[in-house]
Amino acid sequence: MNQLKVSIQQSIIVLTTRGWSRRRIARELGVDRATVGRQLRRAEAEANAATNPTLGSEGDPSSNAASNPTHGSESELPPKPATNPTLGSASGPASRCAPFAVQIAAGMEAGLTAQRIYQDLVCEHAFPWSYQSVKRYVRRQSVVH
């Protein structure tokens, strides 16, 4: 039977609360996106079960409200956080390539590849970041224009 390690389960929950998409979580942790979704549903169900225990044979919940705070007013509970982090802002953090936008745009207009633009930035402008950041920036700029 396949089971996720506890560290992976906790990582999924933590990364979701930090606003990561399910796709990004799956890619970074090396698990399937469906696995991430199942884990989030399971965690939400466990959280709901913990905050809404069944009464069993305790009788009327209103008579027990003073001694059992879980049966008190619902307005006292803090609101639940949003479960869909993808509804946040559409753009991520500012690109590391932004200070080099002029040089990158010139390279794109000259028909250079992202790899060549990266190599020029490293040689001519002491670009400290990775090729991947240039590749992402060029891809975004290609879609915009």
Secondary structure, DSSP 8 states (H G I E B T S, - for coil): -----HHHHHHHHHHHHTT--HHHHHHHHT--HHHHHHHHHHHHHHHHHHHS---TTS--GGGGTTT-GGGS-GGGS-----S-GGGS-SS-S--TTGGGHHHHHHHHHTT--HHHHHHHHHHHH---S-HHHHHHHHHHHHHH-
